[in-house]
Amino acid sequence: MDESPHKLSRPEPGGAHETDVIIVGAGPVGLFAVFELGLLDLNAHLVDVLDRPGGQCAELYPEKPIYDIPGLPVVTGQELVDRLLQQIAPFHPTFHLAQLAESLERTDDKRFRLKTELGTVITAPVLVIAAGGGSFVPRKPKIEGLEPFEGTSIHYAVRRMDRFRGRDLVIAGGGDSALDWVLNLQPVAKSITLVHRRDDFRAAPHSVAKMRALVAEGKVRLEIADLKGVEGAEGQLSAVLCSSKEKGAYTIACTDLLPFYGLTMKLGPIADFGLNLHENLIPVDAEKFETSEPGIFAIGDINTYPGKLKLILCGFHEGALMAQAAFRIARPGERLVFLYTTSSTDLQKKLGVA
Ligand SMILES: Cc1cc2nc3c(=O)[nH]c(=O)nc-3n(C[C@H](O)[C@H](O)[C@H](O)COP(=O)(O)OP(=O)(O)OC[C@H]3O[C@@H](n4cnc5c(N)ncnc54)[C@H](O)[C@@H]3O)c2cc1C
């Protein structure tokens, strides 16, 4: 769910697109790369498996303060993401969210063609991997028999809210994602039952208060219980099995189960992009941050080189140098002039301030 105050350009999944640079990963480093590329007139499309931009900052510590971003003595993870989105808005990046970058091939004219799990195809002369610690993958409930229902009746992400219109949902979990989806899907679904093992929620206090108000109004059912199993046939759930001290074992009828038990990170399909890897990181040179494959760059937490520090500010520096090298590939024969944003009216026009 994209809750950013900035309107993002998000085409329907499944289309074909051409651009100057494909960026895999919309974490802070992928976002700032859009800025550095934009100053050089290079357009970017970003792909992220998460349904909102911001990577670790937005997903793991949105409300924690960061103290080592130059010029911002203190900024929370989400504020930094919002400021980056504001900063790159003049360059109109295109976001392909909630989809894993799945496969990569070279075209006959030596460009890269990236395909996502939702069938989106993006072609560009430059590919930038800003995939951080890898793609976020959902933690699944530790119960048997989930597989036959996954993707049809069990969902670890909400790709389209309308998919759940008029359905009987069980949402499991006690963090921000579980509570956000209870609040967002409540007007759409026929019924919502929230199942959590304790009557104590890790989610933002205002979300918990809103959820409790819906429970008091009888619009959401809250069950303090352990999720124990699922029932159904041919990919269609009919109920989940629960157990609690008070009620013992019991079932809740439903059409769909949405477990939100947090995320872990793994390198995922990037391991099959044909790049040299070192302990699941991508070795690059420290001049251009190019990988073993010409035209493919890796910036941010995903790369490794002598002296590498996994800091946001280092990723920003890597993005600036990568952009210079990307220009030479995307605009062969064109002259690259080094300019300051302070004094160049050309750059200021691109930023919409002159
Ligand atoms: C609790 C915590 C506190 C931190 N505090 C600080 C701090 O104070 N200062 C600091 O500088 N750093 C801090 N960090 C580290 C900082 O968050 C990372 O250095 C930074 O997020 C790296 O940015 P990135 O854009 O390289 O990667 P990420 O933020 O990891 O973003 C990568 C994105 O790529 C996506 N992705 C990966 N593979 C795929 C794929 N195949 N398809 C689609 N999408 C994919 C992921 O879903 C993710 O959104 C902290 C980290 C944590 C966990």
The ligand as an SDF file (V2000), in Angstrom:
LIG
                    3D

 53 58  0  0  0  0  0  0  0  0999 V2000
   17.1730   -0.8790   12.1400 C   0  0  0  0  0  0  0  0  0  0  0  0
   18.1070   -0.2660   11.1230 C   0  0  0  0  0  0  0  0  0  0  0  0
   18.6590    0.9730   11.3760 C   0  0  0  0  0  0  0  0  0  0  0  0
   19.5280    1.5650   10.4470 C   0  0  0  0  0  0  0  0  0  0  0  0
   20.0660    2.7930   10.7100 N   0  0  0  0  0  0  0  0  0  0  0  0
   20.8760    3.3980    9.7970 C   0  0  0  0  0  0  0  0  0  0  0  0
   21.4340    4.6910   10.0410 C   0  0  0  0  0  0  0  0  0  0  0  0
   21.2430    5.2900   11.1100 O   0  0  0  0  0  0  0  0  0  0  0  0
   22.2140    5.2490    9.0600 N   0  0  0  0  0  0  0  0  0  0  0  0
   22.4900    4.6250    7.8770 C   0  0  0  0  0  0  0  0  0  0  0  0
   23.1820    5.1870    7.0270 O   0  0  0  0  0  0  0  0  0  0  0  0
   21.9860    3.3710    7.6320 N   0  0  0  0  0  0  0  0  0  0  0  0
   21.1890    2.7610    8.5550 C   0  0  0  0  0  0  0  0  0  0  0  0
   20.6960    1.5010    8.3110 N   0  0  0  0  0  0  0  0  0  0  0  0
   21.0850    0.8370    7.0500 C   0  0  0  0  0  0  0  0  0  0  0  0
   20.2960    1.4210    5.8850 C   0  0  0  0  0  0  0  0  0  0  0  0
   18.8880    1.2640    6.1100 O   0  0  0  0  0  0  0  0  0  0  0  0
   20.7120    0.7210    4.6090 C   0  0  0  0  0  0  0  0  0  0  0  0
   22.0800    0.9980    4.3930 O   0  0  0  0  0  0  0  0  0  0  0  0
   19.8950    1.2380    3.4200 C   0  0  0  0  0  0  0  0  0  0  0  0
   18.5240    0.9430    3.5730 O   0  0  0  0  0  0  0  0  0  0  0  0
   20.4070    0.6200    2.1260 C   0  0  0  0  0  0  0  0  0  0  0  0
   19.6350    1.1500    1.1100 O   0  0  0  0  0  0  0  0  0  0  0  0
   19.4620    0.3780   -0.2700 P   0  0  0  0  0  0  0  0  0  0  0  0
   18.5860    1.2720   -1.0910 O   0  0  0  0  0  0  0  0  0  0  0  0
   20.8020   -0.0310   -0.7580 O   0  0  0  0  0  0  0  0  0  0  0  0
   18.7010   -0.9810    0.1110 O   0  0  0  0  0  0  0  0  0  0  0  0
   17.3280   -1.3130    0.8360 P   0  0  0  0  0  0  0  0  0  0  0  0
   16.9060   -0.2260    1.7320 O   0  0  0  0  0  0  0  0  0  0  0  0
   17.5310   -2.6710    1.4090 O   0  0  0  0  0  0  0  0  0  0  0  0
   16.2930   -1.4020   -0.3690 O   0  0  0  0  0  0  0  0  0  0  0  0
   16.4290   -2.4010   -1.3440 C   0  0  0  0  0  0  0  0  0  0  0  0
   15.0990   -2.6550   -2.0190 C   0  0  0  0  0  0  0  0  0  0  0  0
   15.2870   -3.5660   -3.0910 O   0  0  0  0  0  0  0  0  0  0  0  0
   14.1610   -4.3990   -3.1760 C   0  0  0  0  0  0  0  0  0  0  0  0
   14.5280   -5.6110   -3.9140 N   0  0  0  0  0  0  0  0  0  0  0  0
   15.5730   -6.4430   -3.7220 C   0  0  0  0  0  0  0  0  0  0  0  0
   15.6050   -7.4270   -4.6400 N   0  0  0  0  0  0  0  0  0  0  0  0
   14.5310   -7.2080   -5.4420 C   0  0  0  0  0  0  0  0  0  0  0  0
   14.0210   -7.8830   -6.5760 C   0  0  0  0  0  0  0  0  0  0  0  0
   14.5990   -8.9790   -7.1040 N   0  0  0  0  0  0  0  0  0  0  0  0
   12.8870   -7.4050   -7.1430 N   0  0  0  0  0  0  0  0  0  0  0  0
   12.2780   -6.3030   -6.6480 C   0  0  0  0  0  0  0  0  0  0  0  0
   12.7220   -5.6190   -5.5700 N   0  0  0  0  0  0  0  0  0  0  0  0
   13.8460   -6.0640   -4.9800 C   0  0  0  0  0  0  0  0  0  0  0  0
   13.8090   -4.6620   -1.7170 C   0  0  0  0  0  0  0  0  0  0  0  0
   12.4560   -5.0620   -1.6100 O   0  0  0  0  0  0  0  0  0  0  0  0
   14.0820   -3.2860   -1.0860 C   0  0  0  0  0  0  0  0  0  0  0  0
   12.9250   -2.4760   -1.0260 O   0  0  0  0  0  0  0  0  0  0  0  0
   19.8450    0.8860    9.2310 C   0  0  0  0  0  0  0  0  0  0  0  0
   19.2790   -0.3590    8.9740 C   0  0  0  0  0  0  0  0  0  0  0  0
   18.4250   -0.9390    9.8990 C   0  0  0  0  0  0  0  0  0  0  0  0
   17.8180   -2.2760    9.6060 C   0  0  0  0  0  0  0  0  0  0  0  0
  1  2  1  0
  2  3  1  0
  2 52  2  0
  3  4  2  0
  4  5  1  0
  4 50  1  0
  5  6  2  0
  6  7  1  0
  6 13  1  0
  7  8  2  0
  7  9  1  0
  9 10  1  0
 10 11  2  0
 10 12  1  0
 12 13  2  0
 13 14  1  0
 14 15  1  0
 14 50  1  0
 15 16  1  0
 16 17  1  0
 16 18  1  0
 18 19  1  0
 18 20  1  0
 20 21  1  0
 20 22  1  0
 22 23  1  0
 23 24  1  0
 24 25  2  0
 24 26  1  0
 24 27  1  0
 27 28  1  0
 28 29  2  0
 28 30  1  0
 28 31  1  0
 31 32  1  0
 32 33  1  0
 33 34  1  0
 33 48  1  0
 34 35  1  0
 35 36  1  0
 35 46  1  0
 36 37  1  0
 36 45  1  0
 37 38  2  0
 38 39  1  0
 39 40  1  0
 39 45  2  0
 40 41  1  0
 40 42  2  0
 42 43  1  0
 43 44  2  0
 44 45  1  0
 46 47  1  0
 46 48  1  0
 48 49  1  0
 50 51  2  0
 51 52  1  0
 52 53  1  0
M  END
$$$$
